[in-house]
Amino acid sequence: MTATAPQARPAGPQVRPARPEPLGRRERKKRQTRQALVDAAFRLFAEKGFDATTVDEIAEAVEVSSRTFFRYFASKEDVALTFQEEQHHAIMRMVAERYTDEPIMTALRRIAVDATRAAERGELGFDPARFRCLLDLTAGSATLMAGSLELAQKKQAEMTRLVAERMGADPAVDVRPHVVAAAAVSAFRAAAEAMRSPEMGYERMSDAVDDAFAVLEQGLNFPPGRP
């Protein structure tokens, strides 16, 4: 009896992404104005520094009023932190889309490093010069640092929800997703602090992020040691 070749399994139905609705003229204009304000702000931040740049100067560079500026942003801190917001959204997408057979901290480490390297290389729509500028601005401005920490804290709830989904846990009764999300936020902060330390010798944020998340992945119950 002649063996027959195994039949190829039929491919599952292909789901085509929904085509985005075309933007109206008014919405396009709003987006263009918002992006122009961000671009002008980062040019001025790079030239003058964050603290020395005023809202009026940002608005004037785009030839709009300061009142128009405040229709889009609550403060110049909000403008500077648009990059951090974009990076957060990229990480959230990667958490939601990544395969789920990895331990949670292993997955978060790889996602965090991939997202940071994408920012450094100018991938996924990131501007590497703007990424580096934000790191430098945050290091030199206590006001911007406070805003960065506040934004990270606000985003922690969304991280907790996604982590809980991956773990199959209920965050209403299980503390673990909360701890994991808080630890991930802290790892980014620790990496940023390490970048500001010449003694640690980091040249790329992605390397500092990798090392910070590696500590979490390996566990924090370190043995006692001598100073």
N, C-alpha and C positions, 0 to 999 in steps of 0.2 A: 504494500500500500504506500503510495507516494505521499510524503509529508507536504503539507501545504504551508506556505509562508504565513506567518501571523498577520492578521489584518491590522492595519493602522487604526488606532483609536480615533474616532471623529473628534475634531477640535470642538471645543465648547463654543458657545455663542460669543461673538465678539461684541463688546460693548463700546460703542463709539462715544467719545466724550461729547457732551452737549456743546453745540456751537454757541459761543457767547453772543448775546444780543448786541447789535451795533449801538454804539454810544451816540446820543444826540449831540447836537452842536454845543449846547449849553454845558453838558457834562464834560465834553472834550475840552472846552475852554477852562473849566474849573480844574481839571486834572493838569492841564498845561501850566496854569498859574501856580498851582501847588508845587509842581516839579521845578518850575523856575525859581520859586522861593527857596527850595531845598538846595538847588545848585548854587544860587547866589550866596546863601548862608555858608556853605562849605568853602566857597572861594574866599569869603571874608574871614572865616575861622582860620583857614590855612595862612592867610596873610597877616592877620592882626592878633589872632588868638581868640578864644571863646569869650573871655570876660570883657575884652576891649571892644568887641563887636556889639552894636546896638540893633534893636529891632528896626529903628528908623533907617539905618544904613542898609539892612537887608531889603526892606521894602523899596527904598530909593533905587537900589540896583536893578530891581525888576520894573521900576516905574509904576509902582502902585502905592497906595497910602498905607500907613501903619494900621489903619482900621481894616483894610482888606487883608493884611497879614493875619490879624486876629480872627478873621473868619475861618482861617485854615489851621492855625496853631495857637495854643494857649500861651506859649512863651517861646523864647529862642531855645530853651532846653528841649522842648518838643521837637523842634527842627533837627537839632543835633542828634537826637535819639531815634530818628526815623530809621537809621541803619540798624540799630539794635532791634527795633520792632520788626524789620524785614527779616533779620536773621532768626528771630524767634519764630516767625511764621514758617520759615523754611524748615527749621528743626521740627516743629509740630507736624508739618506735612510728612517729613521723613519718618517720624515716630509712627504716624498712622499708616504709612504705606509699607514699612519694612516688615519682612517675614517675621513670624512670631515664635520661632523655635529656639531663640537665643535667650539666655538669662537676661533679665531686664537691664542690669548695669552694664553688661557687655554690649548690648544693643545701644544703650545711650552713649557709651564711650565712642563707639564707631560712628554713630550719627553726629555727635558733637564735633569729632575730629573732621569728618567729611564736610560738614557745613562750614567749619572754620577755614579749612583748606580751600573750599570753593570761594569763600570771600577773599582769601589771599590771592587766588589765581584769577579772579574776575569772572568766575563761572556762576551759573544760576541767576544771572542778572545782577550780580554784585559788582560794585566798583571798588577795586582793591585800594586805590588811593584814598577813597573816602573811608574805607575800613581802617586803614592805618591812621588817618587823620583823627577819627573818633577815639582810637586808643590813646593817641597823644593828647587830645583835648581833655579826655577824662582824667588822665594822669596829672594834668596841670590845673584842673579846676575843681575845687571842693563842691561847688554848686552843681556842676554837671555830674560829678560822682554821686552825689545824693540823688539826683534825678535818675541816674542809671540804676541805682539800687532799688529805688521806689518802683521803677518800671518792671524790674525783674521780679519783685515781690508780687506785683499785680498779676503777672503772667504765671505765677506758680500754681494757681488754682487750675488753670487749663492743663498744665503739665501733670498735675496730680490726677486729673480725670483720665488723660490718655494712658498714663502709667497703670492706673487701676484697670482699665480695659484690657491692656496687654497681660496683666497679671491675673485677670479673672477675679478681681477683688472688688469688694464694695467699700468705697472710701468713707461711707457714712459710719461703718462699724470696724474698719480695718485701718490701723495707723500706718501700715507699711507703705502704701502709695504716697502718703504725705511725707514720710521720711525720705523716700527715694527722690521725690521731686525737689524737696528742700536741699538734699545733698547735691543734686545735679546743679541747681542754681548756685550753691556755694562753691562748687567746683569751678564754674566759670569765673566767679569772683576771685577765687584763689589763683586761677591762671592769670587773670589780669594783674593781680598784685605781684605775681612772680615776674611778669613782663617788665614791671617797673623796677625790679631789683637787679642792678648791674651784677651783683655777686652771683646770681643764679645763671646768668649767661644765656638766657633765651633770646633768640633772634626772631623766631616765628611764634605767633600766638597758638597755632595749631599744635606745636610741640608741647607748650605749657598746658594746653587743654588735655592733650593725650596723657601727660604725666599725672595731672590732677585727677582725671577720671580713673586712671590705673590704680591710684590709691584707694578709691572707692570700690573698684572691682575686686581688689585683693583683700579688702577688709581693713577696719580701723582699730582693731583690738591689739594695738602694738604693745610689746612687752616693756616693762620699765627699763630705763637706762640712765646712765650718768650724764650730767650736764656736759 
